[in-house]
């Protein structure tokens, strides 16, 4: 998984959406991240210090391509605005399509 800065992540996410138009889908996950990348220590060892600032981890995947970024608290508004604009422009597959009615033969 490639860890990118926020602007590069938005650019790569746009490319993933373009690739998914022909086949496949893009999976997005957003979760709270405390910045600790090590597992929790065993009993009797000192615990990890509590974080002063929580971060936001955003991941995206399309087939075997995986990208991720970490958003800091001060950059959340800027990132959300760019992310929202990207989603609005690329989520056109959710428009309701008209169903084609087929004529059923009458039962006799």
Secondary structure, DSSP 8 states (H G I E B T S, - for coil): -EEE-HHHHHHHHHHHHHHHTTS---EEEEEEE-S--S----TTS------SS-EEEEEEEETTEEEEEEE-GGGHHHHHHHHHHHHHHH-GGGS-------------
